[in-house]
Amino acid sequence: MGCNASTPVAPFEPNGQEVTEKGISRISEKTGPRCTTPVIPFGKTEGETFSHQWHCETKGLRTTAHGEDKQPSVPRAAAIEEVSDAQEKDALESRNVAEFIVQELVSYGVTHVFGGHGGAVVPLVQAICEHPQLQWICMRCEVNASLAAAAHAKLTGRLGCCVGTSGPGASHLTTGLLDAQLDGCPVICLTGMKKRLQVGLGNFQDIGQAELFHAAGIGFSATVMDPMATPALLHRAASLALEHCCCVHLALPVGVQVDPAPSHLDEAFVRLPPKLPCCYSEDIVRRCSQDLAEVQRRTSGCGVVIVVGPRAIGAAAAVEALSGAFGAHVLATVDGKGIVSERFAGYRGVADIFGHPGLESAADLLAEVEVVVAVGVQDLSSIVAGPMGIAERRVVRIDCVASRPEVGPPTHTLLGPIEEGCAALARAAPELRIVSRASGAPTPASYQVDPSELSDGFGHAGQVLHILGTKLSEGATVCVDVGDVTLNTSLCLCLDKPGQRVLASIRMGTMGYSVCGAVAACAHRQAGGKGHVVALAGDGGLQMALNEFGTLAQMGARATVIVFVNNTLGRVEHEKWPGVDKPAGCGIFAPDFRCLVEAYGGLGLRVAASYPKAVGDALDRALAHPGLSLVEVIMDPHVKPTLHKRREPIVST
């Protein structure tokens, strides 16, 4: 049966499972007790107390996503006694490889598995669905499964996981995996293969998966051809993904999945690494502080800018203190938007959109900057490098991941907990009396619609997003697609409440990302998260992932999709391209999205006016809807946002 967290289940039942203080006793009607698995939740160690929080599914049984005991079918006194040590040992030795892999994924912090089903992964998916601490989310296409896994990893900081069957199931995954790799999201991908004797014989759906993923840019990709190699390859892959925030892949022939797990293994889980210690000295902090202060004095407060990325979640107060200590303004990457309140006095907007500064505020600041303080940012190449790809600015990195710099080595690196690094640098700052002469270009908090852009019979993206920002709850997750919607969101949507986040495809720029991100965000919320989940897309991007409306509906997810309809690929049509006056082939047909979402059991609304009350009423209805909702905004195709670019090189011919 499928795994749907919306169906409640008793925590224990005869011939099912019993939750005990030592773990989970799996009971077979025919064979008796099967095994007791000691369960240690994410982030806990042995000896620590914890409450039972399971996402459990067995044959006909489930607990809720929050671990609530609902409708127990038998009293707890009727629970079956634990198995003996000898029986437990026998049960552990009877596990197959798929069950072993699934348990080890849990020990590495995996909570959700996004995937496509197929014959080559039946044993693996069976083990996932039967595990009490995993939720299986069956996506409509493997491309979207890998994008959702990457989004879930970016949102939670945990190891993301996706699954695909052989042939096209595996090849579809490559886009999302490369998206995860480039954005620094830890993701492990598991794919099925033909039986071992058929691998390489050119049979149905037989492709060289390791070669495919290597060619796509995935550094670690291996095929498990023997059960005995499973533990070493699995642990190497998961450790690499977590340590370097990268993507890894293992291919599993279907025969290996059902083979007995290596019998010498016990249940000693691999513990997740503890909090990264500070890997810098007080002397490094002091020298870094002196350098920043000297630059700010010399440039009248315009020489240093702080750029916040997605790994800085939870460090807002420390970033604001750092900004105040050095008189430095703050920019954010698209997926770092909202981590620092956009009403903070030092905030100046979003940088790094499609490889350019993007907004006027960012372009003005970066024109005079000498040093970029990167706080939890994966890639700074478009901010630090000049038009020829050569670094033009120095970098100070404050990060919890020792990632490889894209453009030259940083001048200083504070590696460790990000909040502590920002606080240490702020404390070391000398007293500065600087009146900054930096530009006060518009930011999301000060955005106003230009009246010349308002047209009768049309909505306006900027107005819709500006009003949306006032209605989003604390902890809201906004999933942004690629195109004009990225620019509009960066400039017009103000995120100023605690815990608000943005999910976006930064380096790859994958259209269709927003709906996949919404699937991941809804899964996270159902497991204990909070806040609205909103997907923002153009009519082109949304049509690349419409099939995942079915996934959201099956999950019972509460999500709002806002689609801006102008019947064109706006970012292509509105740009200037070498040798072309006006790009051809950009027009697209858009269906009636309201009717489409209603076919999936959702609520469909339309905005075709620029009256604030009409816009606000539609957003209120959508955000209050208990299930899937959609707001279709009919746009004037002639209104476009402006992308501010970095200087282009002058090349002689």
Secondary structure, DSSP 8 states (H G I E B T S, - for coil): ----TTS---S--TTSEEEETTEEEEEETTTEEEEEE----TT--TT-------B-EETTEE--TT------SS-GGG------HHHHHHHHHT-BHHHHHHHHHHHTT--EEEE---GGGHHHHHHHHH-TB-EEEE-SSHHHHHHHHHHHHHHHSS-EEEEE-STHHHHTTHHHHHHHHHHT--EEEEEEE--GGGTTTT-TT---HHHHHHHHT-SEEEE--SGGGHHHHHHHHHHHHHHHT-EEEEEEEHHHHHSB--TT--S------------S-HHHHHHHHHHHHHHHHHTTT-SEEEEE-GGGTT-HHHHHHHHHHHT-EEEE-GGGTTSS-TTSTTEEEE--BTTB-BSHHHHHHHTT-SEEEEES-S--HHHHB-TTS-B-SEEEEEESS----SSS--SEEEES-HHHHHHHHHHT---------------GGG----GGG--TT-B-HHHHHHHHHHH--TT-EEEE-SSHHHHHHHHH----STT-EEEE--SS--TTHHHHHHHHHHHHHHTT--S-EEEEEEHHHHTTSGGGHHHHHHHT--EEEEEEE-SB-HHHHTS-BTTBSS-SS-B-----HHHHHHHTT-EEEEE----HHHHHHHHHHHHH-SSEEEEEEEB-TT-----B---------
